[in-house]
Amino acid sequence: MITREQFNKEIELIVANAIREDVGDGDHSSLACIPATATGKAKLLVKDKGVIAGVEFAKKVFHYIDKNLILETLIEDGSQVKYGDIVFYVEGSSQSILKAERLVLNAMQRMSAIATKTKQFVNLLEGTGTKILDTRKTTPGIRALEKWAVKIGGGENHRFALYDMVMLKDNHIDFAGGITNAINKTKTYLKETNKDLKIIVEARNLDEIKEILQSDGIYRILIDNFNFEDTRKAVALIGDTCLTESSGGINEKTVRKYAECGVDYISSGALTHSVYNMDLSLKAV
């Protein structure tokens, strides 16, 4: 997995690029009618319900734009919120607040939606011992934000990208000439490049599970698009050899049943690619 330093760097890049994209050579709407010396105060108002996420990110945005802005946080990331709640107040240069407004709202609305959906899955899995994972099915350019939101909602992060874990999926296996070839080539590659990366291998059926188990050093087997009965059989076959993960179209109606099959993890792209933004507003006080 990526280090905290790498993650923080990703967040810094997101902030800088988003400001570049949105502000360009200036917020001319504000520059035209708001004096440079004007100061004001605004509140982050919740007009929805769910899990709030992105408060810490908002702090980074405000600080990037204007280090003199003062933020008073009333509700922290991961808290349940309802219509009418005030998450924070921000005070200082009116131009600076307006410059940050849209980026803060865009990020927090999406992050809160992801955190809320993740929390729903976490609640459905309560008592099973199975953990919910995100995937790489994220919005290009803001993956770090979306995976951060999953963590805030109580979920776990899968690999961050292609570089921090080896995941041998169906196409890798087919292009490599089969499961065993793909695994052996991967082990050789990791040794030659002196890389210490965990290996996950996807299985499409029980026969592939059996073949994967003939190789040692596998961190997790991805039990992909199996029905409940075959998932239980796969878990029994794997035993304590390595960790197990179910994936493939799993939703709120089926996630508990898959967990009850005994898998360690369930991964769902829906955590990040199928959410509706939480309704939030930044209003002058």
N, C-alpha and C positions, 0 to 999 in steps of 0.2 A: 504493500500500500504506500501511497505517497506520504512524505514527511509533513509535519506541521509547517516547516519552512516553505516547502513547495506549495502547500495549500494557500498559505498567506500570500505568496507571490502571485498565485492565480487570482486571488481576490483583488490585489493591488492592480493587476492588469485589467480586470473587469471594470473597476472604478475609473481608471484613466481612460480606457477606450470608450466607455459609455459617456463620459463627460465630453470627450472629443467629438463623438457622434452627435450629441444633443446640443452642445453649446457652440461648437465651431469658433468663429471669431468674435462671438459675444451674444448674450441674451438681449437682443435689441428691443424686445418688448419692454423689459424692465429698465434698460438703460435709457429708453426714450421718455419714460414717465415717472420713474422712481429716483429721487435724488441719491447720490452716492453716500450721503451722510445719514440717510433715513434708516431708522431701526424699527424692528417690529417683533412680534411673537406669534407663533402658530402652533396648532395642536394637531396630532395625528389621531383622527377620529375613526372609530370602527363603525361600519354600517352593515355588519354581517355577523356571523358567529363561526367559531372554530378555534384553531390554534394559531396564535400570532407568531410570526417568524420574520426575521430581518431587522430587528431592532439594532443589533450589533453592527450589521452591515450599514444601516442608516447612519450610525455614528461615524463610520469610516468615510461615508460620502460627505457628510457635513464637514468633517475635519479636513478632508481633501480640498474642498471648495473654500473653506474659511475656518482657520484654526481658532478664531475668536467666537465662533458660534457656541452657544451654551445649550446643552441638552439636559432636560430633566426627565428621567425615565420613571414612569409610573407602573408599567407592566413589562415584565421581562420576556424574552424569547421562550417559547414552549408553554406559555400560559393559555388557558382557555379564555376567550373573549366573547363578548356579546354586543349587540347593537347599542351604541351610545357610549361605550367605553372610550376613554382617552388613554392612549398608549404612552405618549410623551409630549412634552412641550419643547420647542426650539426657539431660541431668542438670539437676536443680534441683527446684523445687516439685512435689511429687507431684500436687497438685490441678491445676496448670497442664499437666503432662504428660497427665493423664487427659482434661482438657478439649480438648486438641488431637488426641488419639489418632485419633478416628474420621474427622475431616476429612483428616488427613494420610494415613491408610490409604486412604480412598475415592479421593482424588485420585491418589495414587501407584499404586494398583492399576490404575486406568483409564489413566493416562498411560503406565505401563509396557507395558500391553497394546497401546496405539496405537503406541508407539515400536517395539515388537517386530514388529508387523505391517508397519509402514513399512520397517523394516530388511530384512524378507523381500523386499519389492518392490524395494528398492534393490539388493539382492544379485542378484535376477533380471535387473535392467537393466544390470548391470556390463558395461562395454565397449561399450555401444550409443550413449552420448552423450545418451540420453533421460532426463529427470528426472521423478520421480513427484510429483504435486501432490495436496493434499487438496481438499476442497470446503466448501460451507456446510452440508453435511449433518452437523451437529454437535448435541450436546446443548444445548438452550436454557439460557443462563445461564453455561455454562462453556466457550464456544468458545475463549477465549484459552488455556485449559489444554490443550485437545485439539490445537489448532494448534501450541502449544509442543511437545507430545509428538511431533508429526510431524517437526518440525525436529530434535529430539533423536535421532530414529530415522534421520536422514539424508535426509529428504524436503524438499520445498519447499512453502511456503504459497501457495495461490491468493489471490484477494482475501479480505480479512478479512470484509467485510460488503457491504451494498448501497451504502455511501457512498464506498468507496475505489477503485472501478473500475466502468466501464460494461460490462455483459455483456448483449448483445442475444440472447436465447434465442427459441425458437419462438413462445411466446405474445406476446412483445414485437413480434416481426416480424409476426405475424398481426394483432394489434390495431392496429399502426401502418400496415397496408396494404401490407406487403411489405418486403423487405430494403433496397432503395435508399431508400425513404421513411424507414424506421427509422434508417438511418445518417445521412441528411441532417438529420432532425429532431434527432438526438443532437448532431451537430456544431453546429447552430444553438443548441441549449440550452447546450452547454458554452461557447460564445462569449459568449452573453448573460449567463450566470451567472459568467463569468470563472473557470471550473473547469478545471484541468489533469488530466484523468483519461484513462487508457488505455482503448481500446475493443476489446472482444472480441466477435466475431460468430459465432453458431452456424450451422452448415450441416447440412442434412438429406440432401443429395444433391449430386452433382457439378454440376448446373445451378446450385444455390445458391452453390457455391464460385465458379463463373465470374462470377456476378452480384456477389458480395462483392468480387472482384478488380477490378471496374470503379470502385470507390471507393478513394481513397487515405486514408492516415492510420489504417489498421486495425492494431492492435498484434498481435493473434493471431486466427487462425480456429480455431474449435472444430469438429472433425470428429466429429460425434456419431452413434454407432451405425452406423458404416460397417463393412463386412466388410474383410478384409485386402486384397483386390484393389483395391477402390475407395479404400481409404486410401492405397495406393501411388499411385494415379492422382491423388488429391487433393494429395498431397505434391508430385508432379511438376508439377501445374498451378500450385501456389502458389509453388514455387521459393524464391527469396530475398525475395519481396515482403513477407512478414511471418512471424511465428512460427506454429507449428502445434501443435495439442493434440488428442489422441484421448480420447474418453470414451464411457461407455455400457456398463455391465455387464462391464467389463474386470476379470479376476481373475488369480490367480497362474498359472493354466494358459495364459492368452492374452496376458499383459502383454508378454512378450518378443517374441512374434510381431508385436504392434502396434509395438513399438519398432523392430523390424527393417524396418518400412515407412518409417522415416525421420522420424517425428514428433519434435518438440523436447520435448514434454511429454505425459504421460499423467495424467489426473485420475481419482481413484477415491474415491468416497464411502465405500467399504468400510473405508478406513483408520481412520475414526472411528465409523462406525455399525454395524460388524460385528466386534466384538472381544470376547474373554473376559478378564475381569480377571485380572491376575497375582496369585497367592496370596502375600500379605505379612502379617506380624504385627508388632505392637509389644509386646514382652515385657519385663516388669520383670527387672532383673538382680539 
